[in-house]
Amino acid sequence: MGEQKGRVASSVRASDSRKPRQLGYVALSIVLLAVGVSVCIVQYKVPSILDPIMGSYGMSTDSGAWLMSIFTMVGIFLSLPASGLAKRIGPKKLLLLACAVIVVGGVMGAFAGSTWQMIMSRGIEGVAFVFVTVAGPLVIERYVDRTHQGTANGIWSLWICLGSVIGSTATPAVYGAVGLKGTWLVYAGIVIAAAVVMAVFIRGNGDASADDEASGDAVREAQLGDYLRFLKPRALLFFFAYLVFNVEILAVLSYTPTFLQQQGMNATLSGFASSLPGLLAIVSSLAYGKLIDKTGRTKIFYLLALVVSAPATMSMLTQSGPLLWVGAAGVGLVGYAIPVACLTALPRLPEARR
């Protein structure tokens, strides 16, 4: 009996020694963040140089608008298929696939010879953006212990705000230095670098998968009842909060600079105002992540943020005086609790009783 236990223990130790050594959850989250930011920069490279692009290709206002709206169209049709693909090949491989797809789109855009070739390349880049949106939280769920997922999601949730700020502010300088073709290729190179770092440092299929395989537990196929859980009030409230947050942030990023410039504010200051919530979120997202890990609660945070972010966003869309900055602080310091809490709550929704 003792010999049998010894052999089992030795087998377990040997199995553990063969597992790829993983990064700490903070380092892993930073690597994921780098991938997300590199992809998000690609999305937000267009708005700040939209006029030169339209001039280069002789685009009308309507066709030029497709350079950004194509992302939304792709997201509507590919979100569910992307989640199925993540289940089939794993979220890490889906992230690597996203990087490959966005490089293809970037190269195609760099050498686009017509308006519709450029728009098509943006659509391909949009596919990658959807893949990253779906896969990022799933990587955290699989590779990070549940007790640290709040902090990890706090770091990951910064990918859009940092990517949008960097893409909007850096692109004019990059474009001025290397032109449109060079800008597209430079950003594709950044994505490749981030993908290589992730491939090297995030290894294996995640501890959860390894543990399931070691224990011999089979992964149960989802049943209809599992999906019906997402129609319960708690789940619907979760989806509503996340939907409202994304509408608010897109409105602030897209409309606030234009509104403020119409009120006489210069382009630099209006750009800073629209980016301020994202800059403040660097601090607040990490703080909310730590609080979620410490308390184990998520609902209270996204409800509070939902209440505060609505008037704060309205202030950013209608005010150009002191209330503008109060609104920016509200969105950045409180509103950004929504993505952190929602991304952390997502894996727990099927467990909710009501």
HELIX and SHEET records of a PDB file:
HELIX    1   1 GLY A    2  ARG A   18  1                                  17    
HELIX    2   2 TYR A   25  GLN A   43  1                                  19    
HELIX    3   3 PRO A   47  ILE A   49  5                                   3    
HELIX    4   4 LEU A   50  TYR A   57  1                                   8    
HELIX    5   5 THR A   61  ILE A   89  1                                  29    
HELIX    6   6 PRO A   91  ALA A  110  1                                  20    
HELIX    7   7 THR A  115  TYR A  143  1                                  29    
HELIX    8   8 ARG A  146  HIS A  148  5                                   3    
HELIX    9   9 GLN A  149  TRP A  156  1                                   8    
HELIX   10  10 TRP A  159  PHE A  201  1                                  43    
HELIX   11  11 ASP A  207  SER A  215  1                                   9    
HELIX   12  12 LEU A  224  LEU A  228  1                                   5    
HELIX   13  13 ARG A  229  LEU A  231  5                                   3    
HELIX   14  14 PRO A  233  GLN A  262  1                                  30    
HELIX   15  15 ALA A  267  THR A  295  1                                  29    
HELIX   16  16 LYS A  299  THR A  318  1                                  20    
HELIX   17  17 PRO A  322  GLY A  330  1                                   9    
HELIX   18  18 VAL A  331  GLY A  335  3                                   5    
HELIX   19  19 ALA A  337  ALA A  345  1                                   9    
HELIX   20  20 LEU A  346  GLU A  351  5                                   6    
END                                                                             
